[in-house]
């Protein structure tokens, strides 16, 4: 039997770190997860992760060659293979390649989670066959990965593609980054919660949200309420779509993508978000781009998407070289 060629995809999150062995076609042969323990040094995470990987690997009933390791992480620098002062991780500056070299000799690639998601869509998801597209991840924040002519855009410093921190309203909501009015303060799970709160204060419509505390509220509740016709929830989605569509029209002007793909918790609202976002985007597009850009929902399995993205990152490097 032929030996399989696999890569190890790793997604480092604030709470959990997931990993898996993935082939070129996106099939997974092993999946695992450990707590990140973000308050401990980064080297502890990698030590525990590779220990768990070795333990799970023993159950595999076939031989394989490990071709490389791909990592998606917040504030990851593709060029330097470092993680630099990540939010939600008490790490500072981490030389990831130096740590991993203590365990593995194989090639390593590292980028932020949204860039990894973009490559995941290109290899295994909604962007298969496309060379120019943008992926927007709508979760706790708003991440973005921009692909031009089949290549991820990293910029001169490795941090290109921060659409979530472009400004919608200079006098708007305070962002975790310290600026005011960033797109992610409106188009994200916490962003739509803030919108619901503002609408409740401004209007006296009856709404189920009047009995729910801000802490209890989540994006899925808002989606469910909108599907049941709750006026506050419907207005919250319309406002979120207006902000997102306006800023996506700006993004289109920079790279003229074939498609923009929405991924993550808020994108699970489907047409509730996609239809009005497309309408507002078309309204604000420069005329040469109108009716050319598709707005799509991700086709990746959400539970595995981040690991698939990290795997696609390293497969992309291997195949390129």
C-alpha positions as CSV (number, residue, x, y, z in Angstrom):
1,X,0.0,0.0,0.0
2,X,1.3,3.5,-0.9
3,X,2.3,5.7,2.0
4,X,0.0,8.7,2.4
5,X,1.4,12.2,2.2
6,X,-0.2,14.3,4.9
7,X,0.4,17.7,6.6
8,X,-0.4,18.8,10.2
9,X,-2.8,21.7,10.3
10,X,-2.9,23.6,13.6
11,X,-5.3,26.3,14.6
12,X,-4.4,28.3,17.8
13,X,-7.4,29.9,19.4
14,X,-7.8,31.9,22.6
15,X,-9.5,29.0,24.4
16,X,-8.7,25.8,22.4
17,X,-6.1,24.7,19.9
18,X,-7.2,22.2,17.2
19,X,-5.1,20.1,15.0
20,X,-5.4,17.5,12.3
21,X,-3.6,15.4,9.7
22,X,-4.9,16.4,6.2
23,X,-4.2,15.2,2.7
24,X,-4.0,17.4,-0.5
25,X,-7.7,16.8,-1.2
26,X,-8.8,18.0,2.3
27,X,-9.5,14.6,3.8
28,X,-8.7,14.4,7.5
29,X,-7.1,11.3,9.1
30,X,-6.8,12.5,12.6
31,X,-8.4,15.4,14.5
32,X,-7.6,16.5,18.0
33,X,-8.0,19.5,20.4
34,X,-6.4,20.7,23.6
35,X,-7.0,23.7,25.8
36,X,-4.7,26.6,24.8
37,X,-4.0,27.7,28.4
38,X,-3.3,31.2,27.1
39,X,-1.8,32.3,30.4
40,X,1.1,29.8,30.2
41,X,4.2,30.3,27.9
42,X,3.7,29.3,24.3
43,X,6.3,26.6,24.5
44,X,4.0,24.7,26.9
45,X,1.3,24.7,24.3
46,X,3.4,23.2,21.6
47,X,4.9,20.6,24.0
48,X,1.4,19.5,25.1
49,X,0.1,19.6,21.5
50,X,2.8,17.4,20.0
51,X,2.5,15.0,23.0
52,X,-1.3,14.6,22.2
53,X,-0.5,14.3,18.4
54,X,2.0,11.5,19.2
55,X,-0.6,9.7,21.4
56,X,-3.4,9.9,18.7
57,X,-1.0,9.0,15.9
58,X,-0.4,5.6,17.4
59,X,-4.0,4.5,16.5
60,X,-3.5,5.1,12.8
61,X,-3.6,1.9,10.8
62,X,-1.4,3.1,7.9
63,X,2.0,4.7,7.2
64,X,2.4,8.3,6.1
65,X,5.0,10.9,5.4
66,X,4.5,14.2,7.2
67,X,5.1,16.8,4.5
68,X,4.9,20.0,6.6
69,X,3.2,21.9,9.4
70,X,0.7,24.8,8.8
71,X,-0.4,27.1,11.6
72,X,-3.2,29.6,11.8
73,X,-3.0,32.0,14.8
74,X,-3.9,35.5,15.8
75,X,-1.3,38.2,15.0
76,X,0.9,35.6,13.2
77,X,3.5,36.9,10.9
78,X,4.0,34.9,7.7
79,X,7.4,36.2,6.9
80,X,9.1,36.0,10.3
81,X,7.1,32.9,11.4
82,X,6.3,34.6,14.7
83,X,3.2,35.4,16.7
84,X,3.3,39.0,17.9
85,X,1.3,40.3,20.9
86,X,-1.8,38.3,20.1
87,X,-5.1,39.4,21.6
88,X,-6.6,36.8,24.1
89,X,-3.1,35.2,24.4
90,X,-0.7,36.3,27.1
91,X,2.4,35.7,25.0
92,X,4.1,38.8,23.7
93,X,6.5,37.9,20.9
94,X,6.9,34.2,20.1
95,X,9.4,32.7,17.7
96,X,7.2,29.8,16.6
97,X,9.7,28.3,14.1
98,X,12.4,28.1,16.8
99,X,10.1,26.2,19.1
100,X,8.8,23.8,16.4
101,X,12.3,23.0,15.2
102,X,12.9,21.3,18.6
103,X,10.2,18.8,17.5
104,X,10.1,18.6,13.7
105,X,12.4,19.2,10.8
106,X,9.6,19.6,8.2
107,X,8.7,22.9,6.4
108,X,6.6,25.3,8.5
109,X,4.1,28.0,7.4
110,X,2.3,30.4,9.7
111,X,-0.3,33.1,9.1
112,X,-3.3,34.6,10.8
113,X,-6.5,32.7,11.0
114,X,-8.4,34.7,8.4
115,X,-5.6,34.3,5.8
116,X,-5.6,30.5,6.6
117,X,-9.4,30.5,6.1
118,X,-9.0,32.2,2.6
119,X,-6.6,29.4,1.5
120,X,-9.0,26.8,2.9
121,X,-11.7,28.2,0.8
122,X,-9.4,28.2,-2.3
123,X,-8.4,24.6,-1.9
124,X,-11.5,23.0,-0.4
125,X,-14.4,25.5,-0.3
126,X,-16.4,28.1,-2.1
127,X,-13.4,29.7,-3.9
128,X,-12.2,26.5,-5.6
129,X,-11.1,27.5,-9.1
130,X,-10.9,31.2,-8.2
131,X,-7.8,33.4,-8.3
132,X,-9.2,36.7,-7.0
133,X,-11.5,36.7,-3.9
134,X,-11.8,38.0,-0.4
135,X,-12.8,35.9,2.7
136,X,-14.4,37.7,5.6
137,X,-14.6,35.9,8.9
138,X,-17.5,37.2,11.1
139,X,-16.9,35.9,14.7
140,X,-15.7,37.6,17.8
141,X,-14.0,40.1,15.5
142,X,-13.9,40.6,11.8
143,X,-11.0,39.0,10.0
144,X,-10.2,39.0,6.3
145,X,-7.9,37.2,3.8
146,X,-7.3,38.7,0.4
147,X,-6.3,36.6,-2.6
148,X,-5.0,38.3,-5.7
149,X,-4.0,36.2,-8.8
150,X,-4.0,33.0,-6.7
151,X,-1.7,34.5,-4.0
152,X,-2.5,35.7,-0.5
153,X,-1.8,39.3,0.0
154,X,0.6,39.7,3.0
155,X,2.0,43.2,2.3
156,X,5.5,44.3,3.1
157,X,5.3,43.4,6.8
158,X,3.1,40.2,6.8
159,X,0.0,41.9,8.2
160,X,-2.0,43.0,5.1
161,X,-5.7,42.5,5.0
162,X,-7.1,44.1,8.2
163,X,-10.5,45.1,6.7
164,X,-12.0,44.7,10.2
165,X,-10.0,47.7,11.3
166,X,-10.9,50.0,8.5
167,X,-13.2,52.8,9.8
168,X,-16.9,53.0,9.2
169,X,-17.6,56.0,11.5
170,X,-14.7,58.1,12.9
171,X,-16.9,59.1,15.8
172,X,-18.4,55.6,16.2
173,X,-18.0,52.7,18.6
174,X,-14.8,52.2,20.6
175,X,-12.9,49.2,19.3
176,X,-10.6,46.8,21.2
177,X,-7.7,48.1,19.1
178,X,-8.2,51.6,20.6
179,X,-9.6,53.3,17.5
180,X,-13.2,54.4,17.0
181,X,-15.7,53.1,14.5
182,X,-13.8,50.1,13.2
183,X,-15.9,47.8,10.9
184,X,-15.6,44.9,13.4
185,X,-17.4,46.9,16.1
186,X,-20.5,46.7,13.9
187,X,-20.1,43.5,11.7
188,X,-19.2,40.8,14.2
189,X,-21.1,38.8,16.9
190,X,-20.4,41.4,19.6
191,X,-21.1,44.1,17.1
192,X,-24.7,43.0,16.3
193,X,-25.3,42.6,20.1
194,X,-24.3,46.3,20.5
195,X,-26.7,47.2,17.7
196,X,-29.6,45.4,19.4
197,X,-28.8,47.3,22.6
198,X,-28.9,50.6,20.8
199,X,-32.1,49.8,19.0
200,X,-33.8,48.8,22.2
201,X,-32.9,52.1,23.7
202,X,-34.1,54.1,20.7
203,X,-37.4,52.3,20.1
204,X,-40.3,51.0,22.1
205,X,-41.2,48.0,19.9
206,X,-42.1,44.8,21.8
207,X,-39.1,42.5,21.6
208,X,-38.0,39.3,23.3
209,X,-34.6,41.0,24.0
210,X,-36.2,43.3,26.6
211,X,-36.1,40.3,29.0
212,X,-32.5,39.2,28.1
213,X,-29.3,40.6,29.7
214,X,-26.5,41.7,27.4
215,X,-24.3,38.8,28.8
216,X,-26.9,36.2,27.9
217,X,-27.5,37.6,24.4
218,X,-25.7,35.9,21.4
219,X,-25.7,36.2,17.6
220,X,-27.7,32.9,17.2
221,X,-30.5,34.3,19.4
222,X,-30.6,37.4,17.2
223,X,-30.8,35.2,14.1
224,X,-33.6,33.1,15.5
225,X,-35.6,36.1,16.6
226,X,-35.2,37.7,13.1
227,X,-36.5,34.5,11.5
228,X,-39.5,34.8,13.8
229,X,-40.1,38.4,12.7
230,X,-38.8,40.3,15.7
231,X,-38.6,43.9,14.6
232,X,-35.5,44.8,16.6
233,X,-33.6,41.7,15.3
234,X,-34.6,42.5,11.7
235,X,-33.5,46.1,12.0
236,X,-30.2,44.9,13.6
237,X,-29.5,42.7,10.6
238,X,-30.4,45.5,8.2
239,X,-28.0,47.9,9.9
240,X,-25.2,45.3,10.1
241,X,-25.7,44.6,6.4
242,X,-25.6,48.3,5.6
243,X,-22.3,48.8,7.4
244,X,-20.8,45.6,6.0
245,X,-22.0,46.2,2.4
246,X,-20.7,49.8,2.4
247,X,-17.2,48.7,3.5
248,X,-17.1,45.7,1.2
249,X,-17.8,48.1,-1.7
250,X,-14.5,49.9,-0.7
251,X,-12.7,46.5,-0.6
252,X,-13.9,45.7,-4.1
253,X,-12.3,48.9,-5.4
254,X,-8.9,47.8,-4.2
255,X,-8.7,44.3,-5.7
256,X,-11.8,43.7,-8.0
257,X,-12.5,40.2,-6.6
258,X,-14.6,37.6,-8.4
259,X,-16.3,36.8,-5.0
260,X,-16.5,37.8,-1.4
261,X,-17.0,34.8,0.9
262,X,-18.5,35.2,4.4
263,X,-17.6,32.8,7.0
264,X,-18.2,32.3,10.8
265,X,-21.0,32.5,13.3
266,X,-22.8,35.6,11.9
267,X,-22.6,34.3,8.4
268,X,-24.7,31.3,9.5
269,X,-27.7,33.7,9.3
270,X,-27.5,33.0,5.6
271,X,-29.8,35.2,3.4
272,X,-30.8,37.3,6.5
273,X,-27.3,38.8,6.2
274,X,-26.2,38.0,2.6
275,X,-29.2,39.4,0.7
276,X,-29.2,42.9,2.3
277,X,-25.4,43.1,2.4
278,X,-25.3,42.4,-1.4
279,X,-27.9,45.1,-1.9
280,X,-26.0,47.7,0.0
281,X,-22.7,46.7,-1.5
282,X,-24.1,47.1,-5.1
283,X,-25.5,50.5,-4.1
284,X,-22.1,51.8,-3.0
285,X,-20.0,50.1,-5.7
286,X,-18.1,52.2,-8.3
287,X,-20.2,51.6,-11.5
288,X,-17.5,49.5,-13.3
289,X,-17.8,46.8,-10.6
290,X,-21.6,46.5,-10.3
291,X,-23.2,43.1,-10.8
292,X,-19.8,41.4,-11.1
293,X,-18.9,40.4,-7.6
294,X,-20.5,37.3,-6.0
295,X,-21.3,37.3,-2.3
296,X,-21.2,33.7,-1.1
297,X,-21.4,31.8,2.2
298,X,-18.4,29.6,3.1
299,X,-18.6,25.9,2.0
300,X,-16.2,24.7,4.7
301,X,-17.3,22.5,7.5
302,X,-17.2,24.9,10.4
303,X,-15.9,22.5,13.0
304,X,-12.9,21.6,10.8
305,X,-12.5,24.8,8.8
306,X,-9.7,26.4,10.8
307,X,-7.6,23.2,10.7
308,X,-8.3,22.8,6.9
309,X,-7.2,26.4,6.4
310,X,-3.9,25.8,8.3
311,X,-3.4,22.6,6.2
312,X,-4.1,24.5,3.0
313,X,-1.5,27.1,4.0
314,X,1.3,24.6,4.1
315,X,0.1,22.6,1.1
316,X,0.1,25.9,-0.8
317,X,3.8,26.4,0.2
318,X,4.8,22.8,-0.7
319,X,3.1,22.9,-4.1
320,X,4.4,26.4,-4.9
321,X,8.0,25.3,-4.2
